[in-house]
Amino acid sequence: MPGRLPCDSQDQERWSQPHFCCILSRYRLPLKLEVSRMDLFVTSLSGVRMPRILYGTAWKKERTAALVEQALTLGFRGIDTACQPKHYHEPGVGEGVQAVQDKGLSRQEIYLQSKFTPFGGQDPMRIPYDPKASLAQQVVQSCQTSLKNLQTDYLDGLILHSPLAHAEEMQEVWQAMEGLHAKGVVRQLGISNCYSLPLFTQLFHAAKVKPAVLQNRFYAETRYDRELRQFCHQQHIIYQSFWTLTANPRILRHPLVQLLARKYQCSTPQIFFRYISQIGIMPLTGTTSATHMQEDLAIFEYELTPDECLEVEAQLLTHETIP
C-alpha cells in the first residue's frame, strides 16, 4: 500500500480527534455477499474463506514480527503484506505467523495475502527478484521469495500491487499469476491501486482466473470508487480498503458519526469500520496498539440499523469530490 502513513502516525491521528472516514455507497450487495453480524468471514468468488477485516503490515519494519504475532493472538485471522522491502518486512510477517503456529494456531486458520510489486514500486537496491528477467519470471521469483519469507508453501491471495503501463505487460503478469494459481501455489488472485473502471473490467473479462479481490485506497478524490465497487458487487469481487482511517480528516468531526459513537459506546473509528463492513467492504487496519486491535475486532459485536446507515450515507455524500 504505497503512500500510506506510518502506522504510529495513523494511530496518533486516529485517536487525537473524533475519527471517521467518509464512505459512500449507493448500491446494495447481492445476496451472495450479505453477511450477518455474527458471521466473521465471507467466501470469495474463488471459494476462499476470508475474514471480514485484515491486519495490514506496511511500514512496520523491525516491529513486524511482534505486531503480527500480537494481531493474530488477539483474534485477527487475515494478514496483508507484500514482497516489497521498500515498505514491508515480509520475513517479519513470516516470523509472526510461525510464532502463533508454534502456539497451536494452524496455517489453515490464517488468510495470508501478499503482492507482486512491479519494478517501479521497488527500492532499486532491494529488489526481491531479478529485474533483468522477463515479467513472467519476475512474478514467479517474487512469489517464491514470498513463500520463503512467510514460511509457507502456498498463499491464500496474490495481489498485483499496481497496474502496469501497457496492456501487453498486464497480460504477461496476469498470466504468470494464473500459472501460479494453476499449480496450487496461490489460491486466488487480485489487484491493488487500480482506480480505472475500464482497466479493471478489461482485466476481469480477459482473465481466465478472475480477480477475486480489488484493494484500493479509500478516499474522496476517487469518489470512493463508487463505480468500481458497484462492479465488484455485481461480480462478487471482494473490495478491500486501505488508508481507510487516514485519508478523510474532514469527515471525522461529523456530528452524526460522533452521535453514533456515543450511542454505541465506542470510538468513531469503530463506527466507521462497522459501517463499511455492513455494506460489504473489507477494511485493512494497521494499528500498532493492542487496545486498538481489540477495538477493531469488536466492531462485529453490534450492528448499525439500516436507517443509521442511510443517515451516514446521506451526510457523507456531500464530501465526495466530483472530478
C-alpha positions as CSV (number, residue, x, y, z in Angstrom):
1,M,0.0,0.0,0.0
2,P,2.5,2.6,-1.1
3,G,1.9,6.1,0.2
4,R,0.3,5.2,3.4
5,L,1.4,6.9,6.6
6,P,3.4,5.0,9.1
7,C,1.1,3.2,11.5
8,D,2.2,5.2,14.5
9,S,1.1,8.3,12.7
10,Q,-2.1,6.7,11.8
11,D,-2.8,5.8,15.5
12,Q,-1.9,9.3,16.6
13,E,-4.4,10.9,14.2
14,R,-6.9,8.2,14.8
15,W,-7.3,8.9,18.5
16,S,-6.4,12.6,18.7
17,Q,-9.7,13.8,17.2
18,P,-13.2,12.4,16.5
19,H,-12.4,10.0,13.8
20,F,-14.5,8.6,10.9
21,C,-13.7,8.1,7.3
22,C,-16.1,9.2,4.5
23,I,-17.6,6.3,2.6
24,L,-20.3,6.3,0.1
25,S,-22.3,3.5,-1.4
26,R,-25.5,3.9,-3.3
27,Y,-25.5,0.2,-4.0
28,R,-26.7,-2.8,-2.1
29,L,-24.7,-6.0,-2.1
30,P,-26.0,-9.0,-4.0
31,L,-27.5,-11.7,-1.7
32,K,-24.3,-13.9,-2.0
33,L,-22.3,-11.3,-0.1
34,E,-24.8,-10.4,2.5
35,V,-23.4,-11.5,5.9
36,S,-24.9,-11.5,9.4
37,R,-23.2,-9.6,12.2
38,M,-22.2,-12.9,13.8
39,D,-20.6,-14.2,10.6
40,L,-16.9,-13.1,10.8
41,F,-16.0,-14.5,7.4
42,V,-17.0,-14.2,3.7
43,T,-16.3,-16.6,0.8
44,S,-14.8,-15.1,-2.3
45,L,-15.8,-16.0,-5.9
46,S,-12.7,-18.3,-5.9
47,G,-14.1,-20.2,-2.9
48,V,-11.6,-18.8,-0.4
49,R,-12.8,-18.1,3.1
50,M,-11.7,-14.6,4.2
51,P,-12.1,-12.7,7.5
52,R,-14.0,-9.5,7.2
53,I,-11.1,-7.4,8.5
54,L,-7.4,-7.8,7.7
55,Y,-4.3,-6.7,9.6
56,G,-2.1,-4.6,7.3
57,T,1.7,-4.8,7.8
58,A,3.1,-1.9,5.8
59,W,5.7,0.4,7.5
60,K,6.2,-1.9,10.5
61,K,9.9,-2.6,9.8
62,E,11.6,-4.3,12.7
63,R,8.4,-4.4,14.7
64,T,6.6,-6.5,12.1
65,A,7.1,-9.9,13.7
66,A,5.9,-8.9,17.1
67,L,2.9,-6.9,15.8
68,V,1.8,-9.8,13.5
69,E,2.0,-12.2,16.4
70,Q,0.1,-9.8,18.6
71,A,-2.6,-9.3,16.0
72,L,-3.1,-13.0,15.4
73,T,-3.1,-13.7,19.1
74,L,-5.8,-11.1,19.8
75,G,-8.0,-12.6,17.1
76,F,-7.1,-11.4,13.6
77,R,-7.3,-14.1,11.1
78,G,-6.2,-12.3,8.0
79,I,-2.8,-10.7,7.2
80,D,-1.9,-8.5,4.2
81,T,1.7,-8.0,3.2
82,A,3.8,-7.6,0.0
83,C,7.1,-8.7,-1.5
84,Q,8.3,-5.1,-1.4
85,P,11.1,-4.4,1.0
86,K,10.7,-0.7,0.4
87,H,7.5,-0.7,2.5
88,Y,7.1,-4.2,4.0
89,H,9.2,-6.5,6.1
90,E,7.8,-9.7,4.7
91,P,10.2,-12.1,6.6
92,G,8.9,-10.5,9.8
93,V,5.4,-11.4,8.8
94,G,6.5,-15.0,8.4
95,E,8.2,-14.9,11.9
96,G,4.9,-13.6,13.4
97,V,2.8,-16.2,11.7
98,Q,5.2,-19.0,12.7
99,A,5.1,-17.9,16.3
100,V,1.4,-18.3,16.6
101,Q,1.6,-21.6,14.7
102,D,4.0,-22.8,17.4
103,K,1.4,-21.9,19.9
104,G,-1.3,-24.0,18.2
105,L,-2.9,-21.9,15.6
106,S,-3.0,-23.8,12.3
107,R,-1.9,-22.3,9.0
108,Q,-5.4,-23.1,7.6
109,E,-6.9,-20.7,10.0
110,I,-5.0,-17.8,8.7
111,Y,-5.8,-15.9,5.4
112,L,-2.3,-14.9,4.2
113,Q,-2.2,-12.4,1.3
114,S,0.9,-11.0,-0.4
115,K,1.7,-8.9,-3.5
116,F,3.8,-8.9,-6.6
117,T,5.2,-5.3,-6.9
118,P,6.4,-4.3,-10.3
119,F,9.9,-2.8,-10.7
120,G,8.7,0.8,-10.5
121,G,7.4,0.3,-6.9
122,Q,10.6,-1.3,-5.6
123,D,13.7,0.1,-3.9
124,P,16.3,-0.3,-6.6
125,M,18.8,-1.5,-4.0
126,R,16.5,-4.2,-2.6
127,I,14.6,-5.8,-5.5
128,P,13.3,-9.3,-4.5
129,Y,13.6,-10.7,-8.0
130,D,15.9,-10.4,-11.0
131,P,15.0,-7.1,-12.6
132,K,16.5,-8.3,-15.9
133,A,14.3,-11.3,-16.0
134,S,11.0,-11.4,-18.0
135,L,7.9,-10.1,-16.3
136,A,6.6,-13.6,-16.0
137,Q,9.8,-14.8,-14.4
138,Q,9.7,-11.8,-12.0
139,V,6.3,-12.8,-10.9
140,V,7.4,-16.4,-10.2
141,Q,10.6,-15.3,-8.4
142,S,8.7,-12.8,-6.3
143,C,6.2,-15.5,-5.3
144,Q,9.0,-17.9,-4.4
145,T,10.6,-15.2,-2.3
146,S,7.2,-14.6,-0.5
147,L,6.8,-18.3,0.2
148,K,10.3,-18.4,1.7
149,N,9.7,-15.2,3.7
150,L,6.4,-16.3,5.0
151,Q,7.5,-19.9,5.8
152,T,4.6,-21.4,3.9
153,D,4.0,-23.5,0.8
154,Y,1.0,-21.5,-0.5
155,L,-0.5,-18.1,-0.5
156,D,-4.2,-17.6,0.1
157,G,-4.1,-14.5,-2.1
158,L,-1.6,-13.0,-4.6
159,I,-2.3,-9.3,-5.5
160,L,-0.8,-7.4,-8.3
161,H,0.4,-4.3,-6.4
162,S,-0.4,-1.9,-9.2
163,P,-1.4,-2.0,-12.9
164,L,1.4,-1.9,-15.4
165,A,1.7,0.8,-18.1
166,H,1.0,-1.3,-21.1
167,A,-1.7,-3.9,-21.8
168,E,0.8,-6.5,-23.0
169,E,2.7,-6.2,-19.7
170,M,-0.5,-6.6,-17.8
171,Q,-1.4,-9.7,-19.7
172,E,2.0,-11.2,-19.2
173,V,2.0,-10.6,-15.5
174,W,-1.6,-11.8,-15.0
175,Q,-1.0,-15.0,-17.0
176,A,2.1,-15.7,-14.8
177,M,-0.1,-15.2,-11.8
178,E,-2.7,-17.6,-13.3
179,G,0.1,-20.1,-13.8
180,L,0.9,-20.0,-10.0
181,H,-2.9,-20.4,-9.3
182,A,-3.0,-23.5,-11.6
183,K,-0.1,-25.1,-9.7
184,G,-1.9,-24.6,-6.4
185,V,0.7,-22.2,-5.1
186,V,-1.8,-19.4,-4.9
187,R,-5.5,-19.9,-4.1
188,Q,-6.9,-16.6,-5.5
189,L,-5.7,-13.5,-7.4
190,G,-6.4,-9.8,-7.1
191,I,-5.1,-6.3,-8.0
192,S,-4.4,-3.2,-5.9
193,N,-4.2,0.5,-6.7
194,C,-6.5,0.1,-9.8
195,Y,-8.8,3.2,-10.0
196,S,-9.9,2.9,-13.6
197,L,-13.2,1.0,-14.2
198,P,-12.4,0.4,-17.9
199,L,-9.0,-1.1,-17.0
200,F,-10.4,-3.3,-14.2
201,T,-13.3,-4.5,-16.3
202,Q,-10.9,-5.3,-19.2
203,L,-8.8,-7.3,-16.9
204,F,-11.8,-9.1,-15.5
205,H,-13.2,-10.1,-18.8
206,A,-9.8,-11.1,-20.3
207,A,-8.7,-13.2,-17.4
208,K,-9.1,-16.9,-17.2
209,V,-8.7,-16.7,-13.4
210,K,-10.9,-13.7,-12.5
211,P,-9.6,-11.2,-9.9
212,A,-11.3,-12.1,-6.6
213,V,-10.0,-9.0,-4.8
214,L,-9.7,-5.3,-5.6
215,Q,-7.7,-3.4,-2.9
216,N,-7.7,0.4,-3.2
217,R,-7.0,3.5,-1.2
218,F,-10.3,4.7,0.1
219,Y,-10.8,8.5,-0.3
220,A,-12.8,11.3,-1.7
221,E,-10.5,12.1,-4.6
222,T,-11.6,8.8,-6.4
223,R,-15.3,9.3,-5.3
224,Y,-14.7,6.3,-3.1
225,D,-14.6,4.0,-6.1
226,R,-18.4,4.1,-6.4
227,E,-18.5,2.7,-9.9
228,L,-15.7,0.2,-9.2
229,R,-17.5,-1.0,-6.1
230,Q,-20.7,-1.4,-8.0
231,F,-18.9,-3.6,-10.5
232,C,-17.3,-5.6,-7.7
233,H,-20.7,-6.1,-6.1
234,Q,-22.2,-7.3,-9.3
235,Q,-19.4,-9.8,-9.9
236,H,-19.0,-10.9,-6.3
237,I,-15.5,-9.5,-6.1
238,I,-14.2,-8.5,-2.6
239,Y,-13.4,-4.8,-2.3
240,Q,-10.7,-4.2,0.3
241,S,-10.0,-0.7,1.6
242,F,-6.7,0.7,2.8
243,W,-5.7,4.2,4.0
244,T,-9.2,4.0,5.4
245,L,-8.7,5.9,8.7
246,T,-6.2,8.4,7.4
247,A,-7.5,9.8,4.2
248,N,-10.6,11.6,5.4
249,P,-10.0,14.0,8.3
250,R,-12.8,16.4,7.5
251,I,-15.4,13.7,7.9
252,L,-14.1,12.6,11.2
253,R,-15.7,15.5,13.0
254,H,-19.1,14.9,11.6
255,P,-21.8,15.3,14.4
256,L,-23.7,12.3,13.2
257,V,-20.7,10.0,13.5
258,Q,-20.0,11.3,17.0
259,L,-23.6,10.8,17.9
260,L,-23.5,7.1,16.8
261,A,-20.2,6.6,18.7
262,R,-21.9,7.9,21.9
263,K,-25.0,5.7,21.3
264,Y,-22.9,2.5,20.8
265,Q,-20.4,3.5,23.4
266,C,-17.4,3.1,21.1
267,S,-15.0,5.2,19.1
268,T,-15.7,6.9,15.8
269,P,-13.1,4.6,14.0
270,Q,-15.2,1.6,15.2
271,I,-18.3,3.2,13.8
272,F,-16.6,3.7,10.5
273,F,-15.3,0.1,10.3
274,R,-18.7,-1.2,11.4
275,Y,-20.5,0.8,8.7
276,I,-18.2,-0.2,5.8
277,S,-18.2,-3.8,6.8
278,Q,-22.0,-3.7,6.7
279,I,-22.0,-2.5,3.1
280,G,-19.6,-5.3,2.1
281,I,-16.2,-3.6,2.2
282,M,-13.3,-5.5,3.8
283,P,-11.0,-2.9,5.6
284,L,-7.4,-3.2,6.4
285,T,-6.2,-1.8,9.7
286,G,-2.6,-1.1,10.5
287,T,-2.7,-0.1,14.1
288,T,0.3,-0.9,16.4
289,S,-1.8,-0.7,19.6
290,A,-3.1,-3.8,21.2
291,T,-6.1,-1.9,22.5
292,H,-7.0,-0.6,19.1
293,M,-6.6,-4.1,17.6
294,Q,-9.1,-5.4,20.1
295,E,-11.5,-2.5,19.4
296,D,-11.2,-3.1,15.6
297,L,-12.2,-6.7,16.2
298,A,-15.0,-5.7,18.5
299,I,-17.0,-4.0,15.7
300,F,-18.8,-7.2,15.0
301,E,-20.4,-7.2,18.4
302,Y,-23.0,-4.7,17.3
303,E,-24.7,-3.5,14.2
304,L,-25.9,-0.2,12.9
305,T,-29.5,0.0,11.9
306,P,-30.5,0.3,8.2
307,D,-31.7,3.9,8.9
308,E,-28.5,4.8,10.6
309,C,-26.5,3.5,7.6
310,L,-28.7,5.6,5.3
311,E,-28.2,8.7,7.5
312,V,-24.5,8.3,7.4
313,E,-24.5,7.8,3.7
314,A,-26.7,10.9,3.2
315,Q,-24.4,13.1,5.2
316,L,-21.2,11.8,3.7
317,L,-22.3,12.1,0.1
318,T,-21.6,15.8,0.4
319,H,-17.9,15.2,1.0
320,E,-17.4,13.4,-2.3
321,T,-15.1,15.1,-4.7
322,I,-16.6,15.4,-8.2
323,P,-13.9,15.4,-10.9
